[in-house]
Amino acid sequence: MSTLFKDVHTYDAERDGGLSRLTRIRVEGQRITAIGPDLAPTVEDQVIEGAGHHVVLPGLINAHFHSPANHLKGAFPSRPLEEFMVFESPSDPRLRPTPRQVYLRTAIGALEMIRTGTTMVADDAFLMPEPDPETIDAVMQAYADTGIRASVALDQPELAESAKYPFLELLDPADRARFAVPPAADAATLLAAYDYLISTWHGSHGGRLRAAVSISAPQRVSPEYFGALDDLSRLHGIPLYAHFLETRTQRVLGQTVERFGGRSLVRYAADLGLLSDRVNVIHAVWIDDEDIALIAGSGATVAHNPVSNLRLGSGVMPFRALRDAGVPVALGVDEAICDDSVNLWGVLKMAGLVHNINGAPSCTWPQADELLDCLYAGGAAATGLPDLGRVEVGALADLVVLDLHTSAFTPFNDLARQLVYCESGASVVHTMIDGVMVLQDRVVQTCDEPALLAEARAEFAALTPLRRSVEQELAATAAPYETIVRAAAATEVPMNRWVGA
C-alpha cells in the first residue's frame, strides 16, 4: 500500500509566506518516494485529498520526555525541582503500578502526541521503584500499539541521595541517614534491565521502537556506571540522555562538593571522557561559556524544555549563546507533571517568547524559522535519526497534515510564524508515522481511543485517594530539600538564569 497526498502545500522558507506551490507527495513503505505536482494516482495509492488548503510538515519531534507522569497533569503546585522530585517519582511500594497501569499511562501520552502531530518521542522513563521486564514491556507495548515512534531509556539513579546534593551538613542526623539509603536498584540490576530492553525491543516494529540509555544526571551515578552506559550507547549507536545543570542547586553542587573538584557537571563529564556526540544534554540552564564550548566541541545536542524550566522555577537556558556556538538545540515537553500537557506546540511557542526578555537587541531573539530548525533538525540530531524532520524524497514518512482553514491560520500571513505563535495542535487533520496513517481525519486508527481513555480515567481515579495519602506523608520529607535549595540560592555562582532576579 502506498499513500498519495494530493494538492497539498509544504513549508518553503524561500517563498513569501513560507508556503510552497501546490504539490503531491507519495509515500511507499516507510519513506517518501516522490514529490511533485504531476504525480498521478496509481491503483495501489490511498489518496489523501488536501483540497489546496492542507500543508504537509515533518512530524514534531519530542526530544525529551518522561512518560511515567502522564497521569499526573495538574496534580502538583509549582516547586523547585529538588522538592518537586519528592512527589514526582516516589519509590513507595504502595504506589508500584501494575503493568496495565503502566500501559495506560504511556498510551494516553502517546495518543495526545499523535493527536497534536508529534510523531517521535525520546522517553527517559523512570520506572519506580525499579525497572523490571513486565514494566518495560508495558511501556514498549503501549508505544507499539498506538503507532508512535519512540526511543526509550531507563532513567534510574544508581547512587543514594547523599551523593546528589550540597549542604548535607545543614540537615539533621535523621535526614542525613535517610539520604544515605541506596536506591532500590543497583548498577548490576539496571544493566540487566538494559540488556532486556535492548535485546527484546531495540529495532522492533520495523525500527520504529528503539532503546536509548540514561544516566539521569552525572551526580546521580558513579563514573563506572556512566561509563558502562556510554559503552552501550557506542555499541548500539543509541543516544545517552543526561540532565545537566537544570537548577542553580546543581551548579552549586559542582562548586562545593569534593568529588566534583570545583568543576561544573559539564566539565566533570568531559574530564571523564564521557561527553560525546551521542549525549543529549538535557536542560543546560546553569551553564557558562566554558560549558558551552565543551558541549559544542563534543558534538552533543541540547534538549531545551522551556515550559518545564518555568513551571519548576529552574531558569532560562542561554539559547542564543548555544546556537551561536553551533550547538544543535532540540525541544522537549519534559513531562506531563511539569508541562501539564504532552503538546509540543506550547513548548515551541514558549521557546519563541521566553528568550526575548533578556535585554538583548531584538535581532538576537529567536526567529520562527530558527525555532522550526530546533524542532526538526535539532530533534533529529537528539534522536540520532537523521532521516526524520524533513519532507524530502528518501526521508522517513513521519508527517503531520494541518488544515490552513482554521483559526490559527485565518487570515493566512506567514506559515513559520503562525506555526510558532498561533498553532495549538487544533489544526492537525492527519498524522502519519513510519508510512502508516495513525490519525486520519482526526480519528485515531491504531486503537480504540475512547475506550482506552475511559479505562485510564477509571483506573487512575480509583488510585487518587491512595496517591494523596502517600503525598501527605511525603510532605514531611520535603523540608531538607527546601533547606538545600535555599542555601544554594544564597550561594554565589558566575551567572544568573532567573528572570527578574
C-alpha positions as CSV (number, residue, x, y, z in Angstrom):
1,M,0.0,0.0,0.0
2,S,1.2,3.5,-0.9
3,T,-0.2,6.9,0.0
4,L,-0.5,9.9,-2.2
5,F,-1.1,13.3,-0.5
6,K,-2.8,15.3,-3.3
7,D,-2.9,19.0,-3.8
8,V,-1.0,20.0,-0.6
9,H,1.5,22.6,0.4
10,T,4.8,22.1,2.1
11,Y,7.0,24.7,4.0
12,D,9.2,26.6,1.7
13,A,11.3,29.2,3.5
14,E,12.3,30.8,0.2
15,R,8.8,31.8,-0.8
16,D,6.9,34.7,0.6
17,G,4.7,33.5,3.4
18,G,6.5,30.2,3.6
19,L,4.0,28.1,1.5
20,S,5.2,26.0,-1.4
21,R,3.1,25.8,-4.6
22,L,0.6,23.0,-4.6
23,T,2.2,19.6,-4.9
24,R,1.7,15.9,-4.3
25,I,3.7,13.6,-2.1
26,R,3.9,9.8,-2.5
27,V,4.8,7.5,0.4
28,E,5.7,3.9,-0.2
29,G,6.5,1.7,2.8
30,Q,8.3,3.8,5.4
31,R,9.6,6.5,3.2
32,I,8.8,9.4,1.0
33,T,9.5,8.3,-2.6
34,A,8.3,11.1,-4.8
35,I,7.3,14.8,-4.6
36,G,5.9,16.8,-7.5
37,P,2.7,18.5,-8.8
38,D,2.2,15.9,-11.6
39,L,2.3,12.7,-9.7
40,A,-0.6,10.6,-10.9
41,P,-2.5,8.3,-8.5
42,T,-2.0,4.5,-9.0
43,V,-4.3,1.7,-8.1
44,E,-2.1,1.0,-5.1
45,D,-2.4,4.5,-3.7
46,Q,-4.5,5.6,-0.8
47,V,-5.3,9.2,-1.8
48,I,-5.4,11.8,0.9
49,E,-7.0,14.9,-0.5
50,G,-5.5,18.2,0.5
51,A,-8.0,20.4,-1.4
52,G,-5.5,23.1,-1.8
53,H,-5.6,24.2,1.9
54,H,-3.7,21.5,3.7
55,V,0.1,21.7,4.5
56,V,2.3,18.7,5.0
57,L,5.1,19.1,7.5
58,P,7.6,16.8,9.2
59,G,6.1,15.2,12.3
60,L,7.1,17.0,15.5
61,I,10.0,15.5,17.5
62,N,9.6,15.5,21.3
63,A,13.3,15.3,22.2
64,H,12.8,14.9,26.0
65,F,10.0,13.3,27.9
66,H,9.2,11.2,31.0
67,S,6.1,9.1,30.3
68,P,5.6,7.8,33.9
69,A,4.0,11.1,34.9
70,N,1.4,11.1,32.1
71,H,-1.5,10.6,34.6
72,L,-0.5,13.5,36.9
73,K,-1.4,16.6,34.9
74,G,-2.1,19.4,37.2
75,A,-1.5,17.2,40.2
76,F,1.0,19.4,42.0
77,P,1.8,23.1,42.6
78,S,5.0,24.6,41.2
79,R,8.0,23.7,43.3
80,P,11.8,23.8,42.7
81,L,13.0,20.6,41.1
82,E,14.7,19.2,44.2
83,E,11.4,19.5,46.2
84,F,9.3,18.5,43.2
85,M,11.1,15.2,42.8
86,V,10.0,14.0,46.2
87,F,6.4,13.9,44.8
88,E,7.1,13.2,41.2
89,S,8.8,9.8,41.5
90,P,8.3,8.3,45.0
91,S,9.6,4.7,45.5
92,D,6.9,3.9,47.9
93,P,5.9,0.2,47.2
94,R,2.2,1.1,47.7
95,L,2.4,3.1,44.5
96,R,4.1,0.4,42.5
97,P,1.9,0.4,39.3
98,T,0.6,-2.7,37.7
99,P,1.7,-3.4,34.1
100,R,-1.7,-2.4,32.9
101,Q,-1.5,0.9,34.7
102,V,2.0,1.5,33.1
103,Y,0.5,0.6,29.7
104,L,-2.4,3.1,30.2
105,R,-0.4,6.0,31.4
106,T,2.1,5.5,28.5
107,A,-0.7,5.2,25.9
108,I,-2.6,8.3,26.9
109,G,0.5,10.4,26.4
110,A,1.2,8.8,23.1
111,L,-2.3,9.5,21.9
112,E,-2.1,13.2,22.9
113,M,1.1,13.4,21.0
114,I,-0.3,11.7,17.9
115,R,-3.4,14.0,18.0
116,T,-1.3,17.1,18.0
117,G,1.2,16.0,15.4
118,T,4.2,14.6,17.4
119,T,5.5,11.5,15.6
120,M,8.7,10.8,17.6
121,V,9.3,10.8,21.3
122,A,12.5,10.4,23.3
123,D,11.2,8.8,26.6
124,D,13.5,9.0,29.6
125,A,11.3,6.7,31.6
126,F,11.8,6.4,35.4
127,L,10.1,3.1,36.3
128,M,9.8,3.3,40.1
129,P,10.7,1.6,42.4
130,E,12.9,-0.2,39.7
131,P,12.5,-1.4,36.1
132,D,11.5,-5.0,35.5
133,P,10.7,-6.9,32.3
134,E,6.9,-6.6,32.8
135,T,7.0,-2.8,33.3
136,I,9.4,-2.3,30.4
137,D,7.1,-4.5,28.2
138,A,4.1,-2.4,29.2
139,V,5.8,0.9,28.1
140,M,7.0,-0.5,24.8
141,Q,3.8,-2.3,24.0
142,A,1.8,0.9,24.5
143,Y,4.1,2.7,22.0
144,A,3.8,-0.3,19.7
145,D,0.0,-0.3,19.8
146,T,-0.5,3.4,19.4
147,G,1.8,3.6,16.5
148,I,4.2,6.4,17.6
149,R,7.9,6.3,17.0
150,A,9.8,6.1,20.3
151,S,13.2,5.7,21.8
152,V,13.1,4.6,25.5
153,A,15.7,4.8,28.2
154,L,15.6,3.8,31.9
155,D,16.1,7.0,33.9
156,Q,17.1,5.4,37.2
157,P,19.6,6.8,39.9
158,E,22.3,4.5,40.9
159,L,23.6,6.5,43.9
160,A,22.0,7.5,47.2
161,E,20.6,11.0,47.7
162,S,23.6,11.9,49.8
163,A,25.7,11.8,46.6
164,K,23.5,14.3,44.7
165,Y,23.2,17.4,46.9
166,P,25.3,20.0,48.6
167,F,24.9,21.3,52.1
168,L,24.2,18.0,53.8
169,E,25.8,19.4,56.9
170,L,22.8,21.6,57.3
171,L,20.5,18.6,57.7
172,D,19.6,17.0,60.9
173,P,21.1,13.5,61.6
174,A,17.8,11.7,60.8
175,D,17.6,13.3,57.4
176,R,21.3,12.6,56.7
177,A,20.7,9.0,57.5
178,R,17.7,8.8,55.2
179,F,19.7,10.5,52.4
180,A,22.3,7.7,52.7
181,V,19.9,4.9,51.9
182,P,20.8,3.4,48.5
183,P,18.1,3.3,45.7
184,A,16.2,0.1,45.1
185,A,18.2,-0.9,42.1
186,D,22.0,-1.1,41.9
187,A,24.1,-0.8,38.8
188,A,24.1,-4.6,38.1
189,T,20.3,-4.7,38.3
190,L,20.0,-1.7,36.0
191,L,22.4,-3.1,33.5
192,A,20.4,-6.3,33.4
193,A,17.3,-4.3,32.8
194,Y,19.1,-2.6,29.8
195,D,20.1,-6.0,28.5
196,Y,16.4,-6.9,28.5
197,L,15.2,-3.6,26.9
198,I,17.8,-3.7,24.2
199,S,17.6,-7.5,23.3
200,T,13.8,-7.5,23.4
201,W,12.7,-4.2,21.9
202,H,15.5,-2.3,20.2
203,G,14.8,-2.1,16.5
204,S,11.5,-3.8,16.8
205,H,8.4,-2.9,14.7
206,G,10.4,-2.1,11.6
207,G,12.8,0.1,13.6
208,R,10.0,2.3,14.9
209,L,10.8,1.3,18.5
210,R,14.4,1.8,19.8
211,A,16.3,1.8,23.0
212,A,18.4,4.6,24.5
213,V,20.4,4.8,27.7
214,S,20.2,7.3,30.5
215,I,22.4,8.3,33.4
216,S,19.6,10.5,34.7
217,A,22.3,13.1,35.7
218,P,26.0,12.8,36.3
219,Q,25.7,13.5,40.0
220,R,23.2,10.6,40.3
221,V,25.5,7.9,39.1
222,S,29.1,6.6,39.6
223,P,31.7,7.1,36.9
224,E,31.7,3.4,36.4
225,Y,28.0,3.2,35.7
226,F,28.2,6.3,33.5
227,G,31.0,4.5,31.5
228,A,29.0,1.3,31.2
229,L,26.1,3.1,29.7
230,D,28.4,5.1,27.4
231,D,29.7,1.7,26.2
232,L,26.2,0.5,25.5
233,S,25.4,3.8,23.7
234,R,28.5,3.4,21.5
235,L,27.9,-0.3,20.8
236,H,24.3,0.1,19.7
237,G,24.6,3.6,18.2
238,I,21.9,5.0,20.5
239,P,21.6,8.3,22.4
240,L,22.7,8.8,26.0
241,Y,20.3,11.0,28.0
242,A,21.7,13.2,30.8
243,H,20.2,16.0,32.7
244,F,22.9,18.7,33.1
245,L,22.7,21.8,35.3
246,E,19.0,22.1,35.3
247,T,19.0,24.1,38.5
248,R,21.1,26.6,40.5
249,T,21.5,23.9,43.2
250,Q,23.2,21.6,40.7
251,R,25.6,24.4,39.7
252,V,26.5,24.9,43.4
253,L,26.9,21.1,43.8
254,G,29.8,21.1,41.4
255,Q,31.4,24.1,43.1
256,T,31.2,22.9,46.7
257,V,31.2,19.0,46.8
258,E,34.6,17.4,46.9
259,R,34.1,14.7,44.3
260,F,33.5,17.2,41.6
261,G,36.6,19.2,42.4
262,G,35.1,22.6,41.9
263,R,34.1,21.8,38.4
264,S,30.8,22.3,36.7
265,L,29.0,19.0,35.9
266,V,29.6,19.5,32.2
267,R,33.4,19.8,32.8
268,Y,33.2,16.8,35.2
269,A,31.6,14.6,32.4
270,A,34.1,15.9,29.8
271,D,37.0,15.1,32.1
272,L,35.7,11.6,32.4
273,G,35.8,11.4,28.6
274,L,32.0,10.8,28.6
275,L,30.7,13.9,26.8
276,S,30.2,12.9,23.2
277,D,28.0,13.4,20.1
278,R,25.7,10.7,21.4
279,V,24.8,12.7,24.5
280,N,21.6,14.6,24.9
281,V,22.5,17.4,27.3
282,I,19.1,18.0,28.9
283,H,18.1,21.4,30.2
284,A,21.6,23.1,30.3
285,V,20.2,26.1,32.2
286,W,23.0,27.0,34.6
287,I,25.9,26.6,32.1
288,D,28.7,29.0,31.5
289,D,30.8,29.9,28.4
290,E,33.3,27.1,29.1
291,D,30.4,24.6,29.4
292,I,29.0,25.8,26.1
293,A,32.4,25.4,24.4
294,L,32.7,21.9,25.8
295,I,29.3,20.9,24.6
296,A,29.9,22.4,21.1
297,G,33.3,20.6,20.9
298,S,31.8,17.3,21.8
299,G,29.0,17.4,19.2
300,A,26.4,16.8,21.8
301,T,22.8,18.1,21.4
302,V,21.0,20.2,24.0
303,A,17.3,19.3,24.7
304,H,15.6,22.6,25.7
305,N,12.5,22.3,27.9
306,P,11.3,25.9,28.4
307,V,7.9,25.2,29.8
308,S,9.2,22.8,32.4
309,N,12.0,25.1,33.3
310,L,9.5,27.9,34.1
311,R,7.0,25.6,35.9
312,L,9.8,24.5,38.3
313,G,11.4,27.9,38.6
314,S,14.7,26.4,37.2
315,G,15.6,29.4,35.0
316,V,16.1,30.2,31.3
317,M,18.6,28.4,29.2
318,P,21.1,30.6,27.2
319,F,19.6,29.9,23.9
320,R,21.4,32.4,21.7
321,A,24.8,31.5,23.2
322,L,24.3,27.8,22.4
323,R,23.0,28.5,18.9
324,D,25.9,30.9,18.2
325,A,28.3,28.2,19.3
326,G,26.8,25.8,16.7
327,V,25.2,23.5,19.3
328,P,22.2,21.7,18.0
329,V,19.2,22.6,20.1
330,A,16.1,20.3,20.3
331,L,12.8,20.9,22.0
332,G,11.1,18.7,24.7
333,V,7.9,18.6,26.8
334,D,9.8,17.1,29.7
335,E,6.7,15.5,31.3
336,A,3.0,16.0,31.9
337,I,3.5,16.8,35.5
338,C,5.6,19.9,34.9
339,D,4.3,20.9,31.5
340,D,0.7,19.8,32.2
341,S,0.3,18.7,28.6
342,V,2.1,16.4,26.2
343,N,1.8,19.0,23.4
344,L,4.9,20.4,21.7
345,W,3.1,23.4,20.2
346,G,3.1,25.1,23.6
347,V,6.8,24.3,24.0
348,L,7.5,25.8,20.6
349,K,5.7,29.0,21.4
350,M,7.4,29.4,24.8
351,A,10.8,28.9,23.2
352,G,9.8,31.8,20.9
353,L,8.9,34.1,23.8
354,V,11.0,33.5,26.9
355,H,14.3,34.4,25.3
356,N,13.0,37.8,24.4
357,I,13.2,39.2,27.9
358,N,17.0,39.2,28.5
359,G,17.6,42.8,27.4
360,A,19.5,41.8,24.3
361,P,18.8,43.5,20.9
362,S,15.7,42.1,19.2
363,C,17.9,40.9,16.3
364,T,19.2,38.2,18.7
365,W,15.8,36.9,19.7
366,P,14.8,33.5,18.3
367,Q,13.2,33.7,14.9
368,A,10.3,31.5,13.8
369,D,12.3,29.6,11.1
370,E,15.1,29.1,13.7
371,L,12.7,27.6,16.1
372,L,11.4,25.2,13.4
373,D,15.0,24.2,12.8
374,C,15.3,23.3,16.5
375,L,12.1,21.3,16.4
376,Y,13.1,19.4,13.3
377,A,16.9,19.4,12.7
378,G,17.6,19.6,16.4
379,G,15.1,16.9,17.1
380,A,16.7,14.6,14.5
381,A,20.1,15.2,16.0
382,A,18.9,14.4,19.5
383,T,17.3,11.1,18.4
384,G,20.2,10.1,16.2
385,L,17.8,9.6,13.3
386,P,18.9,12.0,10.5
387,D,16.1,10.8,8.2
388,L,13.5,12.5,10.5
389,G,12.4,16.1,10.3
390,R,12.3,16.5,6.6
391,V,9.7,16.4,3.8
392,E,12.1,15.2,1.1
393,V,12.5,12.1,-1.1
394,G,14.2,9.4,0.9
395,A,13.2,10.7,4.3
396,L,11.2,8.6,6.8
397,A,7.5,9.2,6.3
398,D,6.7,10.8,9.7
399,L,4.4,13.6,8.6
400,V,1.7,15.8,10.0
401,V,-1.0,17.4,7.9
402,L,-2.5,20.7,9.1
403,D,-5.6,22.5,7.8
404,L,-5.0,26.1,6.9
405,H,-8.7,26.8,7.0
406,T,-8.6,27.0,10.8
407,S,-8.5,29.9,13.3
408,A,-4.7,29.6,13.7
409,F,-4.2,30.4,10.0
410,T,-7.2,32.7,9.3
411,P,-6.2,35.0,7.8
412,F,-3.0,33.5,6.4
413,N,0.1,35.7,6.7
414,D,3.3,33.7,7.4
415,L,3.5,29.9,7.8
416,A,6.5,29.8,10.1
417,R,5.3,32.5,12.5
418,Q,1.8,31.2,12.6
419,L,3.1,27.7,13.4
420,V,5.2,29.0,16.2
421,Y,2.9,31.6,17.7
422,C,-0.7,30.6,16.7
423,E,-1.0,26.8,16.3
424,S,-2.1,24.7,19.3
425,G,-2.5,21.3,17.6
426,A,-6.1,22.0,16.8
427,S,-5.4,22.2,13.1
428,V,-3.9,18.7,12.9
429,V,-6.0,16.6,10.5
430,H,-3.7,13.6,9.8
431,T,-0.6,12.1,11.4
432,M,1.5,9.6,9.5
433,I,4.2,7.7,11.3
434,D,6.6,5.3,9.5
435,G,4.3,5.5,6.5
436,V,1.2,4.5,8.4
437,M,-1.8,6.8,8.9
438,V,-2.2,6.7,12.7
439,L,-4.5,9.7,12.7
440,Q,-6.8,10.2,9.8
441,D,-9.5,12.8,9.5
442,R,-8.8,13.5,13.2
443,V,-9.7,9.8,14.2
444,V,-7.0,7.6,15.7
445,Q,-6.6,4.5,13.5
446,T,-4.4,2.3,15.7
447,C,-6.5,1.6,18.8
448,D,-9.9,2.2,20.4
449,E,-9.0,5.7,21.8
450,P,-12.4,6.4,23.6
451,A,-12.3,3.0,25.4
452,L,-8.6,3.4,26.3
453,L,-9.2,6.9,27.7
454,A,-12.3,5.8,29.6
455,E,-10.3,2.9,31.2
456,A,-7.5,5.3,32.1
457,R,-9.9,7.7,33.8
458,A,-11.4,5.0,35.9
459,E,-8.1,3.3,36.8
460,F,-6.3,6.5,38.0
461,A,-9.4,7.9,39.7
462,A,-9.5,4.8,41.8
463,L,-5.9,5.4,42.8
464,T,-6.3,9.0,43.7
465,P,-7.1,8.5,47.4
466,L,-4.0,6.4,48.0
467,R,-1.8,8.7,46.0
468,R,-2.9,11.7,48.0
469,S,-2.4,9.9,51.3
470,V,1.1,9.0,50.3
471,E,1.8,12.6,49.2
472,Q,0.7,13.8,52.6
473,E,3.3,11.5,54.2
474,L,5.9,12.6,51.7
475,A,5.3,16.3,52.5
476,A,7.2,15.7,55.8
477,T,10.3,14.6,53.9
478,A,10.5,17.7,51.7
479,A,11.9,20.0,54.3
480,P,15.6,19.1,53.9
481,Y,15.3,19.7,50.1
482,E,13.9,23.1,50.8
483,T,16.9,23.8,53.1
484,I,19.3,22.8,50.4
485,V,17.6,24.9,47.7
486,R,17.6,28.0,49.9
487,A,21.3,27.5,50.7
488,A,22.1,27.2,47.0
489,A,20.1,30.3,46.2
490,A,22.2,32.2,48.7
491,T,25.5,30.9,47.2
492,E,27.3,33.0,44.6
493,V,27.5,31.4,41.1
494,P,29.1,33.0,38.0
495,M,25.8,33.6,36.1
496,N,22.1,34.4,36.6
497,R,19.4,32.4,34.8
498,W,16.5,33.6,36.8
499,V,14.2,36.3,35.3
500,G,13.6,39.4,37.4
501,A,16.2,38.5,40.0
